[in-house]
Amino acid sequence: MSRGGATSSDRPGGAGKPGPNGRAAPIAVSWDERQRRPVTFLWRRRRYRIERVLETWVVETGWWKDDGHVSRSYWRVRAEGRVFDLRYDRITKEWALEQALN
């Protein structure tokens, strides 16, 4: 759901930030509550089926400040033969595609 501006992820086999100006792109994610993991995501009008979760991590910082608190879960996944970093913002409850690695 990029709004113009070519990034390296626009090229076949390219890696980089998926959104405009190198920012993360908002995505829709289907979550499997039983498995406690994302199973599909929608990016640029295409649905990607997640074949495997490769890695997960959490970033929690700034909790001591009134503003600037960051609380995110990250999922490195393989989908449709490519590797993506998905992030879930625990504060805003929004998913984004952080980067397309290949």
PDB file as gemmi writes it, atoms N, CA and C in Angstrom:
CRYST1    1.000    1.000    1.000  90.00  90.00  90.00 P 1                      
ATOM      1  N   MET A   1       0.812  -1.167   0.000  1.00  0.00           N  
ATOM      2  CA  MET A   1       0.000   0.000   0.000  1.00  0.00           C  
ATOM      3  C   MET A   1       0.868   1.247   0.000  1.00  0.00           C  
ATOM      4  N   SER A   2       1.889   1.148  -0.789  1.00  0.00           N  
ATOM      5  CA  SER A   2       2.815   2.244  -0.961  1.00  0.00           C  
ATOM      6  C   SER A   2       2.166   3.341  -1.788  1.00  0.00           C  
ATOM      7  N   ARG A   3       2.500   4.572  -1.487  1.00  0.00           N  
ATOM      8  CA  ARG A   3       1.963   5.696  -2.240  1.00  0.00           C  
ATOM      9  C   ARG A   3       3.063   6.372  -3.032  1.00  0.00           C  
ATOM     10  N   GLY A   4       3.687   5.651  -3.902  1.00  0.00           N  
ATOM     11  CA  GLY A   4       4.724   6.241  -4.732  1.00  0.00           C  
ATOM     12  C   GLY A   4       6.084   6.169  -4.080  1.00  0.00           C  
ATOM     13  N   GLY A   5       7.083   6.588  -4.796  1.00  0.00           N  
ATOM     14  CA  GLY A   5       8.439   6.532  -4.278  1.00  0.00           C  
ATOM     15  C   GLY A   5       8.965   5.123  -4.351  1.00  0.00           C  
ATOM     16  N   ALA A   6       9.861   4.870  -5.249  1.00  0.00           N  
ATOM     17  CA  ALA A   6      10.403   3.526  -5.404  1.00  0.00           C  
ATOM     18  C   ALA A   6      11.345   3.203  -4.259  1.00  0.00           C  
ATOM     19  N   THR A   7      11.232   2.012  -3.749  1.00  0.00           N  
ATOM     20  CA  THR A   7      12.171   1.510  -2.763  1.00  0.00           C  
ATOM     21  C   THR A   7      12.813   0.265  -3.333  1.00  0.00           C  
ATOM     22  N   SER A   8      13.857  -0.199  -2.682  1.00  0.00           N  
ATOM     23  CA  SER A   8      14.529  -1.389  -3.187  1.00  0.00           C  
ATOM     24  C   SER A   8      13.623  -2.605  -3.156  1.00  0.00           C  
ATOM     25  N   SER A   9      12.586  -2.599  -2.290  1.00  0.00           N  
ATOM     26  CA  SER A   9      11.683  -3.743  -2.254  1.00  0.00           C  
ATOM     27  C   SER A   9      10.738  -3.759  -3.449  1.00  0.00           C  
ATOM     28  N   ASP A  10      10.667  -2.661  -4.229  1.00  0.00           N  
ATOM     29  CA  ASP A  10       9.839  -2.634  -5.426  1.00  0.00           C  
ATOM     30  C   ASP A  10      10.447  -3.451  -6.556  1.00  0.00           C  
ATOM     31  N   ARG A  11      11.728  -3.668  -6.509  1.00  0.00           N  
ATOM     32  CA  ARG A  11      12.402  -4.425  -7.554  1.00  0.00           C  
ATOM     33  C   ARG A  11      12.382  -5.910  -7.206  1.00  0.00           C  
ATOM     34  N   PRO A  12      12.232  -6.779  -8.192  1.00  0.00           N  
ATOM     35  CA  PRO A  12      12.258  -8.210  -7.916  1.00  0.00           C  
ATOM     36  C   PRO A  12      13.552  -8.594  -7.215  1.00  0.00           C  
ATOM     37  N   GLY A  13      13.410  -9.302  -6.108  1.00  0.00           N  
ATOM     38  CA  GLY A  13      14.574  -9.751  -5.359  1.00  0.00           C  
ATOM     39  C   GLY A  13      15.191  -8.670  -4.501  1.00  0.00           C  
ATOM     40  N   GLY A  14      14.637  -7.436  -4.549  1.00  0.00           N  
ATOM     41  CA  GLY A  14      15.192  -6.341  -3.757  1.00  0.00           C  
ATOM     42  C   GLY A  14      14.799  -6.450  -2.301  1.00  0.00           C  
ATOM     43  N   ALA A  15      15.603  -5.835  -1.441  1.00  0.00           N  
ATOM     44  CA  ALA A  15      15.293  -5.821  -0.020  1.00  0.00           C  
ATOM     45  C   ALA A  15      15.201  -4.389   0.438  1.00  0.00           C  
ATOM     46  N   GLY A  16      14.468  -4.155   1.520  1.00  0.00           N  
ATOM     47  CA  GLY A  16      14.414  -2.823   2.071  1.00  0.00           C  
ATOM     48  C   GLY A  16      13.084  -2.519   2.699  1.00  0.00           C  
ATOM     49  N   LYS A  17      12.897  -1.236   2.958  1.00  0.00           N  
ATOM     50  CA  LYS A  17      11.665  -0.764   3.575  1.00  0.00           C  
ATOM     51  C   LYS A  17      10.540  -0.800   2.553  1.00  0.00           C  
ATOM     52  N   PRO A  18       9.387  -1.325   2.926  1.00  0.00           N  
ATOM     53  CA  PRO A  18       8.306  -1.514   1.969  1.00  0.00           C  
ATOM     54  C   PRO A  18       7.440  -0.297   1.709  1.00  0.00           C  
ATOM     55  N   GLY A  19       7.458   0.697   2.581  1.00  0.00           N  
ATOM     56  CA  GLY A  19       6.567   1.837   2.434  1.00  0.00           C  
ATOM     57  C   GLY A  19       7.251   3.040   1.814  1.00  0.00           C  
ATOM     58  N   PRO A  20       6.493   4.135   1.672  1.00  0.00           N  
ATOM     59  CA  PRO A  20       7.057   5.351   1.101  1.00  0.00           C  
ATOM     60  C   PRO A  20       8.133   5.935   2.005  1.00  0.00           C  
ATOM     61  N   ASN A  21       9.139   6.504   1.392  1.00  0.00           N  
ATOM     62  CA  ASN A  21      10.239   7.139   2.123  1.00  0.00           C  
ATOM     63  C   ASN A  21      10.926   6.192   3.100  1.00  0.00           C  
ATOM     64  N   GLY A  22      10.923   4.908   2.799  1.00  0.00           N  
ATOM     65  CA  GLY A  22      11.620   3.947   3.644  1.00  0.00           C  
ATOM     66  C   GLY A  22      10.936   3.661   4.961  1.00  0.00           C  
ATOM     67  N   ARG A  23       9.658   3.956   5.067  1.00  0.00           N  
ATOM     68  CA  ARG A  23       8.909   3.695   6.298  1.00  0.00           C  
ATOM     69  C   ARG A  23       8.186   2.366   6.210  1.00  0.00           C  
ATOM     70  N   ALA A  24       7.828   1.835   7.361  1.00  0.00           N  
ATOM     71  CA  ALA A  24       7.054   0.602   7.405  1.00  0.00           C  
ATOM     72  C   ALA A  24       5.685   0.836   6.766  1.00  0.00           C  
ATOM     73  N   ALA A  25       5.152  -0.192   6.110  1.00  0.00           N  
ATOM     74  CA  ALA A  25       3.861  -0.101   5.431  1.00  0.00           C  
ATOM     75  C   ALA A  25       2.782  -0.781   6.261  1.00  0.00           C  
ATOM     76  N   PRO A  26       1.648  -0.120   6.462  1.00  0.00           N  
ATOM     77  CA  PRO A  26       0.541  -0.767   7.180  1.00  0.00           C  
ATOM     78  C   PRO A  26       0.079  -2.007   6.418  1.00  0.00           C  
ATOM     79  N   ILE A  27      -0.238  -3.069   7.152  1.00  0.00           N  
ATOM     80  CA  ILE A  27      -0.722  -4.315   6.542  1.00  0.00           C  
ATOM     81  C   ILE A  27      -1.879  -4.866   7.370  1.00  0.00           C  
ATOM     82  N   ALA A  28      -2.660  -5.734   6.748  1.00  0.00           N  
ATOM     83  CA  ALA A  28      -3.700  -6.487   7.446  1.00  0.00           C  
ATOM     84  C   ALA A  28      -3.148  -7.880   7.696  1.00  0.00           C  
ATOM     85  N   VAL A  29      -3.321  -8.376   8.914  1.00  0.00           N  
ATOM     86  CA  VAL A  29      -2.773  -9.677   9.306  1.00  0.00           C  
ATOM     87  C   VAL A  29      -3.885 -10.578   9.822  1.00  0.00           C  
ATOM     88  N   SER A  30      -3.859 -11.840   9.396  1.00  0.00           N  
ATOM     89  CA  SER A  30      -4.748 -12.857   9.963  1.00  0.00           C  
ATOM     90  C   SER A  30      -3.962 -13.588  11.035  1.00  0.00           C  
ATOM     91  N   TRP A  31      -4.549 -13.698  12.216  1.00  0.00           N  
ATOM     92  CA  TRP A  31      -3.888 -14.259  13.395  1.00  0.00           C  
ATOM     93  C   TRP A  31      -4.539 -15.568  13.774  1.00  0.00           C  
ATOM     94  N   ASP A  32      -3.737 -16.588  14.037  1.00  0.00           N  
ATOM     95  CA  ASP A  32      -4.238 -17.876  14.518  1.00  0.00           C  
ATOM     96  C   ASP A  32      -4.093 -17.890  16.041  1.00  0.00           C  
ATOM     97  N   GLU A  33      -5.209 -17.770  16.716  1.00  0.00           N  
ATOM     98  CA  GLU A  33      -5.198 -17.693  18.179  1.00  0.00           C  
ATOM     99  C   GLU A  33      -4.675 -18.977  18.814  1.00  0.00           C  
ATOM    100  N   ARG A  34      -4.994 -20.106  18.216  1.00  0.00           N  
ATOM    101  CA  ARG A  34      -4.540 -21.389  18.774  1.00  0.00           C  
ATOM    102  C   ARG A  34      -3.025 -21.539  18.683  1.00  0.00           C  
ATOM    103  N   GLN A  35      -2.460 -21.159  17.535  1.00  0.00           N  
ATOM    104  CA  GLN A  35      -1.011 -21.268  17.346  1.00  0.00           C  
ATOM    105  C   GLN A  35      -0.262 -20.050  17.878  1.00  0.00           C  
ATOM    106  N   ARG A  36      -1.020 -18.963  18.158  1.00  0.00           N  
ATOM    107  CA  ARG A  36      -0.437 -17.714  18.674  1.00  0.00           C  
ATOM    108  C   ARG A  36       0.596 -17.128  17.706  1.00  0.00           C  
ATOM    109  N   ARG A  37       0.170 -17.041  16.430  1.00  0.00           N  
ATOM    110  CA  ARG A  37       1.081 -16.501  15.422  1.00  0.00           C  
ATOM    111  C   ARG A  37       0.298 -16.005  14.218  1.00  0.00           C  
ATOM    112  N   PRO A  38       0.923 -15.093  13.432  1.00  0.00           N  
ATOM    113  CA  PRO A  38       0.268 -14.649  12.195  1.00  0.00           C  
ATOM    114  C   PRO A  38       0.308 -15.771  11.156  1.00  0.00           C  
ATOM    115  N   VAL A  39      -0.737 -15.859  10.344  1.00  0.00           N  
ATOM    116  CA  VAL A  39      -0.786 -16.914   9.325  1.00  0.00           C  
ATOM    117  C   VAL A  39      -0.816 -16.365   7.903  1.00  0.00           C  
ATOM    118  N   THR A  40      -1.355 -15.169   7.723  1.00  0.00           N  
ATOM    119  CA  THR A  40      -1.330 -14.502   6.418  1.00  0.00           C  
ATOM    120  C   THR A  40      -1.228 -12.995   6.645  1.00  0.00           C  
ATOM    121  N   PHE A  41      -0.777 -12.283   5.600  1.00  0.00           N  
ATOM    122  CA  PHE A  41      -0.846 -10.825   5.635  1.00  0.00           C  
ATOM    123  C   PHE A  41      -1.118 -10.305   4.237  1.00  0.00           C  
ATOM    124  N   LEU A  42      -1.727  -9.139   4.185  1.00  0.00           N  
ATOM    125  CA  LEU A  42      -2.096  -8.505   2.932  1.00  0.00           C  
ATOM    126  C   LEU A  42      -1.221  -7.271   2.740  1.00  0.00           C  
ATOM    127  N   TRP A  43      -0.457  -7.262   1.621  1.00  0.00           N  
ATOM    128  CA  TRP A  43       0.431  -6.145   1.306  1.00  0.00           C  
ATOM    129  C   TRP A  43       0.344  -5.878  -0.187  1.00  0.00           C  
ATOM    130  N   ARG A  44       0.099  -4.639  -0.539  1.00  0.00           N  
ATOM    131  CA  ARG A  44      -0.020  -4.228  -1.945  1.00  0.00           C  
ATOM    132  C   ARG A  44      -1.036  -5.072  -2.706  1.00  0.00           C  
ATOM    133  N   ARG A  45      -2.174  -5.269  -2.063  1.00  0.00           N  
ATOM    134  CA  ARG A  45      -3.306  -6.019  -2.644  1.00  0.00           C  
ATOM    135  C   ARG A  45      -3.004  -7.489  -2.905  1.00  0.00           C  
ATOM    136  N   ARG A  46      -1.972  -8.008  -2.282  1.00  0.00           N  
ATOM    137  CA  ARG A  46      -1.638  -9.423  -2.440  1.00  0.00           C  
ATOM    138  C   ARG A  46      -1.604 -10.082  -1.071  1.00  0.00           C  
ATOM    139  N   ARG A  47      -2.213 -11.266  -0.985  1.00  0.00           N  
ATOM    140  CA  ARG A  47      -2.224 -12.013   0.274  1.00  0.00           C  
ATOM    141  C   ARG A  47      -1.034 -12.968   0.280  1.00  0.00           C  
ATOM    142  N   TYR A  48      -0.234 -12.888   1.343  1.00  0.00           N  
ATOM    143  CA  TYR A  48       0.928 -13.758   1.529  1.00  0.00           C  
ATOM    144  C   TYR A  48       0.620 -14.774   2.620  1.00  0.00           C  
ATOM    145  N   ARG A  49       0.793 -16.040   2.308  1.00  0.00           N  
ATOM    146  CA  ARG A  49       0.616 -17.101   3.295  1.00  0.00           C  
ATOM    147  C   ARG A  49       1.956 -17.328   3.990  1.00  0.00           C  
ATOM    148  N   ILE A  50       1.944 -17.245   5.302  1.00  0.00           N  
ATOM    149  CA  ILE A  50       3.170 -17.416   6.077  1.00  0.00           C  
ATOM    150  C   ILE A  50       3.466 -18.901   6.205  1.00  0.00           C  
ATOM    151  N   GLU A  51       4.590 -19.294   5.630  1.00  0.00           N  
ATOM    152  CA  GLU A  51       4.988 -20.692   5.634  1.00  0.00           C  
ATOM    153  C   GLU A  51       5.680 -21.077   6.934  1.00  0.00           C  
ATOM    154  N   ARG A  52       6.443 -20.103   7.483  1.00  0.00           N  
ATOM    155  CA  ARG A  52       7.224 -20.418   8.678  1.00  0.00           C  
ATOM    156  C   ARG A  52       7.590 -19.138   9.419  1.00  0.00           C  
ATOM    157  N   VAL A  53       7.538 -19.206  10.743  1.00  0.00           N  
ATOM    158  CA  VAL A  53       8.049 -18.120  11.578  1.00  0.00           C  
ATOM    159  C   VAL A  53       9.516 -18.441  11.839  1.00  0.00           C  
ATOM    160  N   LEU A  54      10.407 -17.546  11.435  1.00  0.00           N  
ATOM    161  CA  LEU A  54      11.839 -17.776  11.558  1.00  0.00           C  
ATOM    162  C   LEU A  54      12.392 -17.264  12.886  1.00  0.00           C  
ATOM    163  N   GLU A  55      11.822 -16.161  13.375  1.00  0.00           N  
ATOM    164  CA  GLU A  55      12.346 -15.534  14.590  1.00  0.00           C  
ATOM    165  C   GLU A  55      11.304 -14.562  15.136  1.00  0.00           C  
ATOM    166  N   THR A  56      11.291 -14.377  16.447  1.00  0.00           N  
ATOM    167  CA  THR A  56      10.446 -13.357  17.071  1.00  0.00           C  
ATOM    168  C   THR A  56      11.277 -12.591  18.097  1.00  0.00           C  
ATOM    169  N   TRP A  57      10.920 -11.324  18.300  1.00  0.00           N  
ATOM    170  CA  TRP A  57      11.560 -10.541  19.351  1.00  0.00           C  
ATOM    171  C   TRP A  57      10.627  -9.396  19.740  1.00  0.00           C  
ATOM    172  N   VAL A  58      10.929  -8.787  20.881  1.00  0.00           N  
ATOM    173  CA  VAL A  58      10.117  -7.701  21.421  1.00  0.00           C  
ATOM    174  C   VAL A  58      11.012  -6.500  21.680  1.00  0.00           C  
ATOM    175  N   VAL A  59      10.501  -5.311  21.369  1.00  0.00           N  
ATOM    176  CA  VAL A  59      11.182  -4.059  21.707  1.00  0.00           C  
ATOM    177  C   VAL A  59      10.272  -3.316  22.677  1.00  0.00           C  
ATOM    178  N   GLU A  60      10.786  -3.055  23.862  1.00  0.00           N  
ATOM    179  CA  GLU A  60      10.047  -2.349  24.907  1.00  0.00           C  
ATOM    180  C   GLU A  60      10.983  -1.289  25.460  1.00  0.00           C  
ATOM    181  N   THR A  61      10.660  -0.029  25.194  1.00  0.00           N  
ATOM    182  CA  THR A  61      11.528   1.050  25.652  1.00  0.00           C  
ATOM    183  C   THR A  61      10.713   2.317  25.883  1.00  0.00           C  
ATOM    184  N   GLY A  62      11.271   3.225  26.642  1.00  0.00           N  
ATOM    185  CA  GLY A  62      10.626   4.499  26.902  1.00  0.00           C  
ATOM    186  C   GLY A  62       9.450   4.421  27.844  1.00  0.00           C  
ATOM    187  N   TRP A  63       9.256   3.295  28.522  1.00  0.00           N  
ATOM    188  CA  TRP A  63       8.111   3.128  29.419  1.00  0.00           C  
ATOM    189  C   TRP A  63       8.141   4.098  30.597  1.00  0.00           C  
ATOM    190  N   TRP A  64       9.294   4.657  30.885  1.00  0.00           N  
ATOM    191  CA  TRP A  64       9.436   5.582  32.004  1.00  0.00           C  
ATOM    192  C   TRP A  64       9.035   7.016  31.635  1.00  0.00           C  
ATOM    193  N   LYS A  65       8.766   7.260  30.335  1.00  0.00           N  
ATOM    194  CA  LYS A  65       8.399   8.597  29.864  1.00  0.00           C  
ATOM    195  C   LYS A  65       6.902   8.677  29.587  1.00  0.00           C  
ATOM    196  N   ASP A  66       6.366   9.904  29.657  1.00  0.00           N  
ATOM    197  CA  ASP A  66       4.957  10.107  29.319  1.00  0.00           C  
ATOM    198  C   ASP A  66       4.701   9.902  27.831  1.00  0.00           C  
ATOM    199  N   ASP A  67       5.659  10.323  27.003  1.00  0.00           N  
ATOM    200  CA  ASP A  67       5.536  10.078  25.567  1.00  0.00           C  
ATOM    201  C   ASP A  67       6.831   9.404  25.096  1.00  0.00           C  
ATOM    202  N   GLY A  68       6.769   8.756  23.990  1.00  0.00           N  
ATOM    203  CA  GLY A  68       7.948   8.053  23.498  1.00  0.00           C  
ATOM    204  C   GLY A  68       8.017   6.590  23.905  1.00  0.00           C  
ATOM    205  N   HIS A  69       6.950   6.077  24.529  1.00  0.00           N  
ATOM    206  CA  HIS A  69       6.908   4.665  24.903  1.00  0.00           C  
ATOM    207  C   HIS A  69       6.724   3.816  23.650  1.00  0.00           C  
ATOM    208  N   VAL A  70       7.591   2.827  23.484  1.00  0.00           N  
ATOM    209  CA  VAL A  70       7.522   1.905  22.355  1.00  0.00           C  
ATOM    210  C   VAL A  70       7.340   0.493  22.902  1.00  0.00           C  
ATOM    211  N   SER A  71       6.341  -0.195  22.403  1.00  0.00           N  
ATOM    212  CA  SER A  71       6.075  -1.577  22.799  1.00  0.00           C  
ATOM    213  C   SER A  71       5.649  -2.334  21.548  1.00  0.00           C  
ATOM    214  N   ARG A  72       6.598  -3.087  20.978  1.00  0.00           N  
ATOM    215  CA  ARG A  72       6.340  -3.778  19.711  1.00  0.00           C  
ATOM    216  C   ARG A  72       6.808  -5.227  19.753  1.00  0.00           C  
ATOM    217  N   SER A  73       6.060  -6.072  19.063  1.00  0.00           N  
ATOM    218  CA  SER A  73       6.455  -7.465  18.822  1.00  0.00           C  
ATOM    219  C   SER A  73       6.835  -7.576  17.351  1.00  0.00           C  
ATOM    220  N   TYR A  74       7.925  -8.267  17.078  1.00  0.00           N  
ATOM    221  CA  TYR A  74       8.395  -8.454  15.707  1.00  0.00           C  
ATOM    222  C   TYR A  74       8.364  -9.931  15.357  1.00  0.00           C  
ATOM    223  N   TRP A  75       8.058 -10.191  14.097  1.00  0.00           N  
ATOM    224  CA  TRP A  75       7.984 -11.551  13.568  1.00  0.00           C  
ATOM    225  C   TRP A  75       8.753 -11.594  12.257  1.00  0.00           C  
ATOM    226  N   ARG A  76       9.827 -12.340  12.197  1.00  0.00           N  
ATOM    227  CA  ARG A  76      10.516 -12.572  10.924  1.00  0.00           C  
ATOM    228  C   ARG A  76       9.905 -13.845  10.358  1.00  0.00           C  
ATOM    229  N   VAL A  77       9.333 -13.736   9.168  1.00  0.00           N  
ATOM    230  CA  VAL A  77       8.592 -14.859   8.584  1.00  0.00           C  
ATOM    231  C   VAL A  77       9.047 -15.138   7.162  1.00  0.00           C  
ATOM    232  N   ARG A  78       8.826 -16.381   6.751  1.00  0.00           N  
ATOM    233  CA  ARG A  78       8.992 -16.758   5.346  1.00  0.00           C  
ATOM    234  C   ARG A  78       7.585 -16.892   4.774  1.00  0.00           C  
ATOM    235  N   ALA A  79       7.352 -16.166   3.675  1.00  0.00           N  
ATOM    236  CA  ALA A  79       6.045 -16.196   3.021  1.00  0.00           C  
ATOM    237  C   ALA A  79       6.250 -16.141   1.521  1.00  0.00           C  
ATOM    238  N   GLU A  80       5.647 -17.092   0.825  1.00  0.00           N  
ATOM    239  CA  GLU A  80       5.755 -17.142  -0.636  1.00  0.00           C  
ATOM    240  C   GLU A  80       7.212 -17.119  -1.095  1.00  0.00           C  
ATOM    241  N   GLY A  81       8.085 -17.786  -0.353  1.00  0.00           N  
ATOM    242  CA  GLY A  81       9.487 -17.896  -0.730  1.00  0.00           C  
ATOM    243  C   GLY A  81      10.341 -16.680  -0.401  1.00  0.00           C  
ATOM    244  N   ARG A  82       9.770 -15.682   0.247  1.00  0.00           N  
ATOM    245  CA  ARG A  82      10.509 -14.470   0.630  1.00  0.00           C  
ATOM    246  C   ARG A  82      10.538 -14.345   2.152  1.00  0.00           C  
ATOM    247  N   VAL A  83      11.409 -13.482   2.649  1.00  0.00           N  
ATOM    248  CA  VAL A  83      11.519 -13.250   4.089  1.00  0.00           C  
ATOM    249  C   VAL A  83      11.093 -11.815   4.391  1.00  0.00           C  
ATOM    250  N   PHE A  84      10.215 -11.670   5.393  1.00  0.00           N  
ATOM    251  CA  PHE A  84       9.665 -10.371   5.776  1.00  0.00           C  
ATOM    252  C   PHE A  84       9.768 -10.189   7.286  1.00  0.00           C  
ATOM    253  N   ASP A  85       9.907  -8.936   7.715  1.00  0.00           N  
ATOM    254  CA  ASP A  85       9.802  -8.585   9.128  1.00  0.00           C  
ATOM    255  C   ASP A  85       8.480  -7.866   9.332  1.00  0.00           C  
ATOM    256  N   LEU A  86       7.586  -8.505  10.093  1.00  0.00           N  
ATOM    257  CA  LEU A  86       6.308  -7.908  10.453  1.00  0.00           C  
ATOM    258  C   LEU A  86       6.426  -7.348  11.858  1.00  0.00           C  
ATOM    259  N   ARG A  87       5.704  -6.277  12.141  1.00  0.00           N  
ATOM    260  CA  ARG A  87       5.720  -5.755  13.509  1.00  0.00           C  
ATOM    261  C   ARG A  87       4.304  -5.461  13.959  1.00  0.00           C  
ATOM    262  N   TYR A  88       4.073  -5.704  15.233  1.00  0.00           N  
ATOM    263  CA  TYR A  88       2.796  -5.409  15.851  1.00  0.00           C  
ATOM    264  C   TYR A  88       3.034  -4.385  16.943  1.00  0.00           C  
ATOM    265  N   ASP A  89       2.409  -3.236  16.816  1.00  0.00           N  
ATOM    266  CA  ASP A  89       2.523  -2.178  17.827  1.00  0.00           C  
ATOM    267  C   ASP A  89       1.503  -2.477  18.915  1.00  0.00           C  
ATOM    268  N   ARG A  90       1.978  -2.813  20.097  1.00  0.00           N  
ATOM    269  CA  ARG A  90       1.095  -3.194  21.192  1.00  0.00           C  
ATOM    270  C   ARG A  90       0.300  -2.019  21.745  1.00  0.00           C  
ATOM    271  N   ILE A  91       0.748  -0.806  21.495  1.00  0.00           N  
ATOM    272  CA  ILE A  91       0.051   0.374  21.994  1.00  0.00           C  
ATOM    273  C   ILE A  91      -1.083   0.771  21.059  1.00  0.00           C  
ATOM    274  N   THR A  92      -0.785   0.886  19.761  1.00  0.00           N  
ATOM    275  CA  THR A  92      -1.804   1.292  18.786  1.00  0.00           C  
ATOM    276  C   THR A  92      -2.610   0.114  18.242  1.00  0.00           C  
ATOM    277  N   LYS A  93      -2.135  -1.110  18.509  1.00  0.00           N  
ATOM    278  CA  LYS A  93      -2.806  -2.334  18.024  1.00  0.00           C  
ATOM    279  C   LYS A  93      -2.815  -2.405  16.501  1.00  0.00           C  
ATOM    280  N   GLU A  94      -1.707  -1.959  15.876  1.00  0.00           N  
ATOM    281  CA  GLU A  94      -1.614  -1.958  14.419  1.00  0.00           C  
ATOM    282  C   GLU A  94      -0.434  -2.793  13.948  1.00  0.00           C  
ATOM    283  N   TRP A  95      -0.636  -3.466  12.817  1.00  0.00           N  
ATOM    284  CA  TRP A  95       0.411  -4.245  12.169  1.00  0.00           C  
ATOM    285  C   TRP A  95       1.061  -3.413  11.069  1.00  0.00           C  
ATOM    286  N   ALA A  96       2.352  -3.674  10.827  1.00  0.00           N  
ATOM    287  CA  ALA A  96       3.065  -3.030   9.723  1.00  0.00           C  
ATOM    288  C   ALA A  96       4.112  -3.997   9.187  1.00  0.00           C  
ATOM    289  N   LEU A  97       4.408  -3.824   7.909  1.00  0.00           N  
ATOM    290  CA  LEU A  97       5.514  -4.562   7.298  1.00  0.00           C  
ATOM    291  C   LEU A  97       6.749  -3.692   7.448  1.00  0.00           C  
ATOM    292  N   GLU A  98       7.645  -4.109   8.317  1.00  0.00           N  
ATOM    293  CA  GLU A  98       8.856  -3.335   8.636  1.00  0.00           C  
ATOM    294  C   GLU A  98       9.858  -3.387   7.488  1.00  0.00           C  
ATOM    295  N   GLN A  99      10.089  -4.611   6.983  1.00  0.00           N  
ATOM    296  CA  GLN A  99      11.014  -4.701   5.853  1.00  0.00           C  
ATOM    297  C   GLN A  99      10.859  -6.021   5.115  1.00  0.00           C  
ATOM    298  N   ALA A 100      11.154  -5.953   3.825  1.00  0.00           N  
ATOM    299  CA  ALA A 100      11.199  -7.130   2.972  1.00  0.00           C  
ATOM    300  C   ALA A 100      12.655  -7.437   2.759  1.00  0.00           C  
ATOM    301  N   LEU A 101      13.116  -8.577   3.248  1.00  0.00           N  
ATOM    302  CA  LEU A 101      14.541  -8.889   3.239  1.00  0.00           C  
ATOM    303  C   LEU A 101      15.018  -9.478   1.914  1.00  0.00           C  
ATOM    304  N   ASN A 102      14.169 -10.183   1.217  1.00  0.00           N  
ATOM    305  CA  ASN A 102      14.535 -10.710  -0.108  1.00  0.00           C  
ATOM    306  C   ASN A 102      13.308 -11.074  -0.887  1.00  0.00           C  
TER     307      ASN A 102                                                      
END                                                                             
